[in-house]
Amino acid sequence: MVRGPDGRAMSWSELERLVEDAEADTTVQRALRHCRSQQELVLASRQLGYRITRVDLLRAWQLHCREQPLRQGRG
């Protein structure tokens, strides 16, 4: 697996780039809006030129779930 300068897998940085682009670009938003599964999201992202994997989505979900109780505790 190819790793970036920070030691993380390059596909993880691609996922971060996809999220940033989707937040800013309505074209990317429209292309991803129809996705109803992880597989559809990975395929649509790849068609847009992002090299993400199912593992990236799983890691992102796990990170989100770990951070959620922390955010609720602050509120």
C-alpha positions as CSV (number, residue, x, y, z in Angstrom):
1,M,0.0,0.0,0.0
2,V,1.3,3.5,-0.8
3,R,1.6,5.8,2.1
4,G,1.8,9.5,2.3
5,P,4.2,11.7,4.2
6,D,2.2,11.4,7.4
7,G,2.3,7.6,7.2
8,R,-1.4,7.2,6.4
9,A,-2.6,5.3,3.4
10,M,-3.0,7.5,0.3
11,S,-6.6,6.4,-0.2
12,W,-7.4,7.9,3.2
13,S,-6.1,11.3,2.0
14,E,-8.3,10.8,-1.1
15,L,-11.3,10.3,1.1
16,E,-10.5,13.5,3.0
17,R,-10.2,15.3,-0.4
18,L,-13.5,13.9,-1.5
19,V,-15.3,15.2,1.6
20,E,-13.8,18.6,1.2
21,D,-14.7,18.7,-2.5
22,A,-18.2,17.5,-1.8
23,E,-18.8,20.2,0.8
24,A,-17.7,22.9,-1.7
25,D,-18.8,21.6,-5.1
26,T,-22.4,21.0,-6.1
27,T,-21.4,18.9,-9.0
28,V,-19.7,16.4,-6.7
29,Q,-22.7,16.5,-4.3
30,R,-25.1,15.7,-7.1
31,A,-22.9,12.8,-8.3
32,L,-22.8,11.3,-4.8
33,R,-26.3,12.0,-3.7
34,H,-27.8,8.9,-5.4
35,C,-25.5,6.5,-3.5
36,R,-27.3,4.1,-1.2
37,S,-24.5,1.8,-0.2
38,Q,-20.8,1.8,0.5
39,Q,-20.2,0.0,-2.8
40,E,-22.1,2.7,-4.8
41,L,-20.2,5.4,-3.0
42,V,-16.9,3.9,-3.7
43,L,-17.8,3.3,-7.4
44,A,-19.2,6.8,-7.9
45,S,-16.1,8.3,-6.2
46,R,-13.8,6.4,-8.4
47,Q,-15.7,7.6,-11.5
48,L,-15.1,11.1,-10.2
49,G,-11.4,10.4,-10.0
50,Y,-11.0,9.7,-6.2
51,R,-9.1,6.6,-5.2
52,I,-11.0,5.6,-2.0
53,T,-11.7,2.1,-0.7
54,R,-14.3,0.4,1.4
55,V,-11.8,0.2,4.2
56,D,-11.5,4.1,4.2
57,L,-15.3,4.3,4.6
58,L,-15.2,1.8,7.5
59,R,-12.4,3.7,9.2
60,A,-14.2,7.0,8.8
61,W,-17.4,5.5,10.3
62,Q,-15.5,4.1,13.2
63,L,-13.8,7.4,13.9
64,H,-17.2,9.2,13.7
65,C,-18.7,6.7,16.2
66,R,-15.8,7.2,18.6
67,E,-16.0,11.0,18.4
68,Q,-19.8,11.2,18.7
69,P,-20.0,10.5,22.5
70,L,-17.3,13.1,23.0
71,R,-19.3,15.7,21.2
72,Q,-22.5,14.9,23.1
73,G,-20.7,15.2,26.4
74,R,-19.7,18.8,25.5
75,G,-23.2,19.9,24.7
